[in-house]
Amino acid sequence: MAKPAFQSDIAPINLTEGDTLECKLLITGDPTPFVKWYINGQLVCATEDTEISNANGVYTMKIHGVTADMTGKIKCVAYNKAGEASIEGPLKVVAPIPVEFETSLCDATCREGDTLKLKAVLLGEPEPVVSWYVNGKKLEESQNIKIHSEKGTYTVTIKDITCDYSGQVVCEAINEYGKATSEATLLVLPRGEPPDFLEWLSNVRARTGTKVVHKVVFTGDPKPSLTWYINNNEILNSDLYTIVTDDKTSTLTINSFNPDIHVGEIICKAENDAGEVSCTANMITYTSDMFSESESEAQAEEFVGDDLTEDESLREEMHRTPTPVMAPKFITKIKDTKAKKGHSAVFECVVPDTKGVCCKWLKDGREIELIARIRVQTRTGPEGHITQELILDNVTPEDAGRYTCIVENTAGKDTCEATLTVIDTLEKKIDNKPPEFIVALQDKTTKTSEKVVLECKVVGEPKPKVSWLHDNKTITQESITIESIEGVERVTITSSELSHQGKYTCIAENSEGTSKTEAFLTVQDHWKVREQETLDLKVTVIGTPAPKVEWFKDDKPINIDNSHIFAKDEGSGHHTLTIKQARGEDVGVYTCKATNEAGEAKTTANMAVQEEIEAPLFVQGLKPYEVEQGKPVELEVRVEGKPEPEVKWFKDGAPVAIDNQHVIEKKGENGSHTLIIKDTNTADFGKYTCQATNKAGKDETIGELKVPKYSFEKQTAEEVKPLFIEPLKETFAVEGDTVVLELEIGQHMQLEVLEDGNIKLTIQNAKKEDVGAYRCEAVNVAGKADTKADLKLQFAAKVEEHVTDESGQLEEIGQLDTVGGNTLFACSVALSIPFLFSFYVFVSCFKLCYSRNRFIQDRQWTWKSSFRINEDGTQKLVIEESKTEDQGNYRVEVFKRRW
């Protein structure tokens, strides 16, 4: 019996009204589960438009002709006797809506180098595909062009805009039910340099009828145009006034000063495409009560006008004093403003046209980025005051906030603030409600130097005011950043330290109430020690009454054994946990917990034991070994390394098989390893490799195990089986050549055929009959050995005949008596065909042999006999220590081959 289990998920489903919804799920269970389907909590039953089925564990719901009100969640519940299970998935059904611009593009003007942002709001289902064009050319994403869409709002942002973008902007939107476009005109003005005055107007005192000259020096790119005003009346060239302007200066000459007209304020205004600037001064007249004649003479009076005569200059006197620079002061401040979504909002303030004044606008403390729909406008009023305007077209809820206007010059500054409230006409009035944390803080554990973020989300009306506490104290550390973004309250610690550990509290309050959420941040420190080193973990704790201190490792109490781990109370709240000769099992998370009646506190740290590592090194390696068959041998190595290396043995590149004959032993703690071969056989000879490996690396040593070249020479107390050191080898010969078959045998065999221990079978003038396989066999009481080789001739035919004594040249073997226990047989042969005698007692050669009544190979002989060939050709067989069984008839048979 098994409860239902879903083997597949409900993937997000997106449909258009009228489509067919089909949802399939694979469900297992024993007994077979029953299933119920729900859409937005409503049970779905089978009807003529709805099909519900089950086939081999695949459960299907099919609904024909879905509608938009089905948008929400699909839920499937499966149940049987063993239990039940459920699963959910999203469903979206959209009604087809032809694309339509809810908010069209607006004409825009900006300057070269500005950032321009164009926005359009669209309706349409399914979501339309939107493209942007400037002068017929489609805009593509690049470093300076960013295209973005979110919930029906489509924007294009162009950074560092150039004059090339001036022209027609088109936003085109298309979905399967229609197409819509919106157009606007974009004007990008040259950035240039706004005008400025290098030499400003000065206040002037003048006498009636005198000529007065006002002069300014200006700059700006393009060259600004200058306009002069007296008491807010524009001055033009006439009989009363002369205006002369060149590339850098402009002068206004009042040909005859008239107090009734000219006393008051004089203004010079410079403007170009990049901006405008004004400067002002005052003109007053001399009166008799202002200065006595002597005082007038003492004044440093200036006579302006290069074309004045001396008599005229005496009459036309004036006095010029510099205009003091005054700190700006608002005449009218900006006021709180409300605007409906999609409408315009204007902030306006008035300031005097004070020398060198500049104006800045800020929103929520940040300088405003001027884009197409957000612009600043400056105009001069009839009284010469400057009106500064911040205009926001097509306002959005994001524009709501606190706006600040700052005016300043070298003498000082003034500020004013106001709030913009954006009214969404589609939204209902929101009732006040106390703060509520819909996402609470969560406890976190981090390590020193790591980044950690604590965040929560709060809602409430009016918007709650949020504050943060750390261990019940207001957060003041510069290393902690506090942010509030759209209701998400966040504390960020870029690099955590032990001092950051503790309880964090977020408090939200408004006029309706207060709410808070708390979490504990644990900061773990890193402690690293080497193996066998001593580590001291120290803490200091305060509290009343004196706290009880406990130590834990991996959340389990530590066994203070006072041999490996010690805990000590050093007084004044200082406690130490000492770990002597640290080892691998000490690795873990250590916690110190202090408790008293008022509460508890704890601190944690990570401990890591840094293991010493050292690559393997063979201090005693393998060497060449020689051993005889059947004897045991030990191959021993000694290796060092940390951690202790793993040792493996190989023979001729393959791992050594461990069995009853092959044993690997590890001796002691000095790194000694031995491969023991109990009974060496032929398969054991070869190249041996011992390989040692650990995490730091590997090393290997190589040695060879072989048979001693003359192993029998070492045997004195026991008999040794024959061994051919040089076996017979296959031989090729041409007819008529002399062929030598040679082998080497140990000296203990006492075969004195040749002095160097070699036995040779010499076939002179080889013939066809000599072709065949030759075998040489050596025999003693300990055993026997043989060697074989082929003799091959080219174009040879084998002919064999028995040699008879036709010429009487074969001397008969005489019967001899035993002398001194030795028996000697001798004969001599004089033949034209070379031959070689051999007693088969020692070497059996089937082409040449001795016999005694029968072939000797039929009899096993001992090594007490020897065969000698004398220089005169006499052949001798010597039987040493002859016995009764040696009696009998001996004969010599000689064979020859003819080619």
Secondary structure, DSSP 8 states (H G I E B T S, - for coil): -EEEEESS----EEEETT-EEEEEEEEEEES--EEEEEETTEEE---SSEEEEEETTEEEEEEES--GGG-EEEEEEEEETTEEEEEEEEEEEE--EEEEEEE----EEEETT--EEEEEEEEEES--EEEEEETTEE----SSEEEEEETTEEEEEESS--GGG-EEEEEEEEETTEEEEEEEEEEEE---EEEEEEE---EEEE-TT--EEEEEEEEEES--EEEEEETTEEE-SSSSEEEEE-SSEEEEEESS--HHHHSEEEEEEEEETTEEEEEEEEEEE--TTT--HHHHHHS--B---TT--HHHHHHS-EEEE---------SB----EEEETTS-EEEEEEE---TT-EEEEEETTEE---BTTEEEEEEE-TTS-EEEEEEE-S--GGG-EEEEEEEEETTEEEEEEEEEEEE-TTS-----EEEEEEE----EEEETT--EEEEEEEEEES--EEEEEETTEE---TTEEEEEETTEEEEEESS--GGG-EEEEEEEEETTEEEEEEEEEEEEEEEEEETT--EEEEEE---SS--EEEEEETTEE----SSSEEEEEEETTEEEEEE-S--GGG-EEEEEEEEETTEEEEEEEEEEEE---EEEEEEE----EE--TT--EEEEEEEEEES--EEEEEETTEE---SSSEEEEEETTTTEEEEEESS--GGG-EEEEEEEEETTEEEEEEEEEE--TTGGGG--SS-----EEE----EEEETT--EEEEEEE-GGG---SSTTSEEEEEESS--GGG-EEEEEEEEETTEEEEEEEEEEEET----EEE---SSS-B--------BTTBEEEEEEB--SS------TTT--BTTB-EESSSBGGGS---TTEEEEE-TTSEEEEEETT--GGG-S--EE--EEE--
